[in-house]
Amino acid sequence: MRTRQVCRGFLSVTIAVTTLQPSVLATKAKGYKSTSLARGRLGESDTSSLLSQQLMEEGNDQPALSAQETERMSDIYVQSNVWAPGGSTGWHSHPGHSVIIVTAGTVTNYEGHDPACKPHVYKTGMTFVDPGGAHIHILRNEGAVEAKTIAVQFLPVNAARRIDVADPGNCHF
């Protein structure tokens, strides 16, 4: 993901949120807490890693490619997120992408652009990516035990880490 593209997405989301949707319409988190564990700054980079040898030794004949590219400086956050049973992040977006690892319980992700409001369920040990930009979503703990994740976020320098948005109206919780 290119930081420049993320920045453009951030600006368009910010303008839409502040001019079209007053903050009183934003959905707030409940039963949810996010704590910053670390923050660093990454300079312009193009990092990639071909993991083919390791994967082929494990019986997989397809190489895996991991890539991270930035055209400008980026802020990197490591976040610890905790949901009580029934907790929710509220509808929101991020100006850059996040890699999320579920470390306890189960979280369910719903996407603002999905008219069917299809749940994407992630259990302990599973990982998923939030693409950021104009991607609106909500994460909920629909289970009976506490849920936890660790998220690594790649954001434009000095950008807001999270942007609260109005309920898109596609899910009827």
C-alpha positions as CSV (number, residue, x, y, z in Angstrom):
1,M,0.0,0.0,0.0
2,R,1.4,3.3,-1.0
3,T,1.3,6.0,1.7
4,R,0.4,8.6,-0.9
5,Q,-2.7,6.7,-1.9
6,V,-3.6,6.3,1.8
7,C,-3.2,10.0,2.4
8,R,-5.6,10.8,-0.5
9,G,-8.1,8.4,1.0
10,F,-7.7,9.9,4.4
11,L,-8.4,13.4,3.1
12,S,-11.5,12.4,1.3
13,V,-12.8,10.5,4.3
14,T,-12.1,13.4,6.6
15,I,-13.9,15.9,4.3
16,A,-16.9,13.6,4.0
17,V,-17.1,13.0,7.7
18,T,-16.7,16.6,8.8
19,T,-18.9,18.2,6.1
20,L,-21.6,15.6,5.4
21,Q,-22.0,13.7,8.7
22,P,-22.0,15.7,11.9
23,S,-20.0,14.1,14.8
24,V,-23.2,13.5,16.7
25,L,-24.0,10.8,14.2
26,A,-20.7,8.9,14.8
27,T,-21.0,5.6,16.5
28,K,-19.0,5.2,19.7
29,A,-17.2,2.2,21.1
30,K,-18.6,0.4,24.0
31,G,-17.1,-2.4,26.1
32,Y,-13.9,-1.9,24.1
33,K,-10.4,-0.5,25.0
34,S,-7.4,0.2,22.7
35,T,-4.0,0.8,24.2
36,S,-0.9,1.9,22.2
37,L,2.0,-0.4,23.0
38,A,4.5,1.2,20.6
39,R,4.8,3.9,18.0
40,G,7.6,4.4,15.5
41,R,8.4,6.2,12.3
42,L,9.4,4.4,9.1
43,G,11.2,6.2,6.3
44,E,10.5,5.7,2.6
45,S,11.0,2.0,2.0
46,D,10.4,-0.9,-0.3
47,T,10.6,-4.1,1.7
48,S,9.8,-7.5,0.3
49,S,10.6,-11.1,1.3
50,L,10.1,-14.2,-0.7
51,L,9.5,-17.1,1.6
52,S,9.5,-19.8,-1.0
53,Q,12.3,-22.0,0.4
54,Q,10.7,-22.3,3.8
55,L,7.2,-23.0,2.4
56,M,8.5,-25.5,-0.1
57,E,10.2,-27.4,2.7
58,E,6.8,-27.5,4.5
59,G,5.2,-29.1,1.4
60,N,3.7,-26.0,-0.1
61,D,4.7,-25.6,-3.8
62,Q,3.5,-21.9,-3.9
63,P,6.0,-19.2,-2.8
64,A,4.6,-16.5,-0.5
65,L,5.5,-12.8,-1.0
66,S,5.3,-10.3,1.8
67,A,5.7,-6.7,0.7
68,Q,5.5,-3.3,2.4
69,E,6.0,-0.1,0.3
70,T,5.9,3.5,1.4
71,E,6.7,6.6,-0.7
72,R,6.8,8.9,2.3
73,M,7.4,8.6,6.0
74,S,4.9,6.5,7.9
75,D,3.8,6.2,11.5
76,I,3.7,2.5,12.7
77,Y,1.6,1.7,15.7
78,V,1.3,-1.5,17.7
79,Q,-2.1,-1.6,19.5
80,S,-3.5,-3.9,22.1
81,N,-7.3,-4.1,21.8
82,V,-9.7,-5.7,24.3
83,W,-13.5,-6.3,24.0
84,A,-15.8,-7.3,26.9
85,P,-18.5,-9.8,25.8
86,G,-21.0,-7.7,23.8
87,G,-18.3,-5.0,23.2
88,S,-17.9,-3.1,20.0
89,T,-15.4,-0.7,18.3
90,G,-18.2,1.4,16.8
91,W,-18.1,2.1,13.1
92,H,-14.8,3.6,12.1
93,S,-12.0,3.7,9.5
94,H,-8.3,4.2,9.5
95,P,-6.1,6.3,7.2
96,G,-3.8,3.3,6.5
97,H,-3.9,-0.5,6.7
98,S,-3.7,-2.7,9.8
99,V,-2.6,-6.3,10.3
100,I,-4.6,-7.8,13.1
101,I,-3.9,-10.9,15.2
102,V,-6.6,-12.4,17.4
103,T,-4.9,-13.4,20.7
104,A,-7.9,-14.4,22.7
105,G,-11.6,-15.1,22.1
106,T,-13.4,-14.3,18.9
107,V,-14.0,-11.0,17.0
108,T,-16.5,-10.5,14.2
109,N,-15.9,-7.9,11.5
110,Y,-18.7,-6.2,9.6
111,E,-18.0,-4.0,6.6
112,G,-19.8,-0.8,5.9
113,H,-20.0,-1.4,2.1
114,D,-21.6,-4.9,2.4
115,P,-25.4,-4.6,1.9
116,A,-25.8,-8.1,3.2
117,C,-23.9,-7.3,6.4
118,K,-22.0,-10.7,6.2
119,P,-20.1,-11.4,9.4
120,H,-16.4,-12.3,9.1
121,V,-15.5,-14.3,12.2
122,Y,-11.9,-14.5,13.5
123,K,-10.8,-16.8,16.3
124,T,-7.7,-17.0,18.5
125,G,-4.6,-17.5,16.3
126,M,-6.2,-16.1,13.2
127,T,-4.9,-13.0,11.4
128,F,-6.6,-10.6,9.0
129,V,-6.0,-7.2,7.3
130,D,-8.0,-4.0,7.4
131,P,-7.2,-2.2,4.2
132,G,-7.8,1.2,5.7
133,G,-8.5,4.3,3.6
134,A,-12.2,4.7,2.9
135,H,-12.9,1.1,4.3
136,I,-15.5,1.5,7.1
137,H,-16.0,-1.4,9.5
138,I,-17.0,-2.4,13.0
139,L,-15.5,-5.2,15.1
140,R,-17.7,-6.8,17.7
141,N,-17.3,-9.4,20.4
142,E,-20.4,-11.5,20.0
143,G,-19.1,-14.3,22.3
144,A,-19.4,-14.9,26.1
145,V,-15.6,-14.3,26.9
146,E,-13.2,-11.4,26.6
147,A,-11.7,-11.0,23.1
148,K,-8.2,-9.5,22.4
149,T,-6.2,-8.6,19.4
150,I,-2.8,-7.0,18.6
151,A,-2.9,-4.7,15.6
152,V,0.1,-3.3,13.7
153,Q,-1.0,-0.1,11.8
154,F,0.8,1.6,8.9
155,L,-0.4,5.3,8.8
156,P,0.5,8.5,7.1
157,V,2.7,10.7,9.4
158,N,0.7,12.5,12.1
159,A,-2.6,11.2,10.8
160,A,-5.4,10.4,13.2
161,R,-5.1,6.7,14.1
162,R,-8.9,6.2,14.0
163,I,-11.8,8.0,12.4
164,D,-15.2,7.5,13.9
165,V,-18.0,7.5,11.4
166,A,-21.8,7.2,11.3
167,D,-23.6,3.9,11.1
168,P,-23.8,3.1,7.3
169,G,-27.2,1.5,7.9
170,N,-26.5,-1.9,6.4
171,C,-26.3,-3.9,9.6
172,H,-29.2,-4.0,12.1
173,F,-27.6,-4.9,15.5
